[in-house]
Amino acid sequence: MPKSLNCIDFERWLNAPTTAAGWEKLAAFSPVNFSEPCLEKVLGKAPASGIVVLEDDGRVWVVSPSNAFGGYMNTFPKGKLDQGLSLRANSLKEGYEETGLQVVLTGYLCDSYRSTSVTRYYLARRVGGHPASMGWESQAVSLVPCAQLAKFVRHKNDEVILQALQALG
C-alpha cells in the first residue's frame, strides 16, 4: 500500500492495544474533554459503540462490511460492547479493527436505537494507522466528502448519525 492516498499520509499503527486494559488506557487519553449522557438501557438490546472519523477537510471515513453484513453496503465502524470495555474504549477498538486507523475521540455525537443494540457514536480524529490494516469484518474503507455522505451511507439505521452530523454544520 502507498504511504499516501488522496492527500493523506499513512503510517501503520504497530503498537495497537491487544487487551481490554490497553484499550481502556488509550480511551482515557483525549485531547478534548467532553461529556456525554448515560446510555439508555433497553430490554433486549445490547450496548454498543462506534465512531465517525472526520478529516480536517470535511471528509469522513466509512467502512463497507464484508458480504454486506447486516444489510449495510457502507456504514460507520461500530460493535457490541466487549466484556471489560467501556463504551469509549470499545469504540476505539471497533474503529481500529474495521478501518485500520488510530483515532482519538473528540466528542459525543448521538445514540442510535437498532434492532439488537443501542449504539453510542463518538466523533473522532485520525492520528495514525493505515486502511490496509483493516480486519476481516470490512471489505473496504472509503474516504467520503461530507456533502456526498448521504448518497454513500444509506441504511435506515444510519439516518440518525447523518442527521447528527448535519446538525454539526
Rosetta blueprint (number, residue, H / E / L):
1 M L
2 P L
3 K L
4 S E
5 L E
6 N L
7 C L
8 I E
9 D E
10 F L
11 E E
12 R L
13 W L
14 L L
15 N L
16 A L
17 P L
18 T L
19 T L
20 A H
21 A H
22 G H
23 W H
24 E H
25 K H
26 L H
27 A H
28 A H
29 F L
30 S L
31 P L
32 V L
33 N L
34 F L
35 S L
36 E L
37 P L
38 C L
39 L L
40 E L
41 K L
42 V E
43 L L
44 G L
45 K E
46 A E
47 P E
48 A E
49 S E
50 G E
51 I E
52 V E
53 V E
54 L E
55 E L
56 D L
57 D L
58 G L
59 R E
60 V E
61 W E
62 V E
63 V E
64 S E
65 P E
66 S H
67 N H
68 A H
69 F H
70 G H
71 G H
72 Y L
73 M L
74 N L
75 T E
76 F L
77 P L
78 K E
79 G E
80 K E
81 L L
82 D L
83 Q L
84 G L
85 L L
86 S L
87 L H
88 R H
89 A H
90 N H
91 S H
92 L H
93 K H
94 E H
95 G H
96 Y H
97 E H
98 E H
99 T H
100 G L
101 L E
102 Q E
103 V E
104 V E
105 L E
106 T E
107 G E
108 Y E
109 L E
110 C E
111 D E
112 S E
113 Y E
114 R L
115 S L
116 T L
117 S E
118 V E
119 T E
120 R E
121 Y E
122 Y E
123 L E
124 A E
125 R E
126 R E
127 V E
128 G E
129 G E
130 H L
131 P H
132 A H
133 S H
134 M L
135 G L
136 W L
137 E L
138 S E
139 Q E
140 A E
141 V E
142 S E
143 L E
144 V E
145 P E
146 C H
147 A H
148 Q H
149 L H
150 A H
151 K H
152 F H
153 V L
154 R L
155 H L
156 K H
157 N H
158 D H
159 E H
160 V H
161 I H
162 L H
163 Q H
164 A H
165 L H
166 Q H
167 A H
168 L H
169 G L
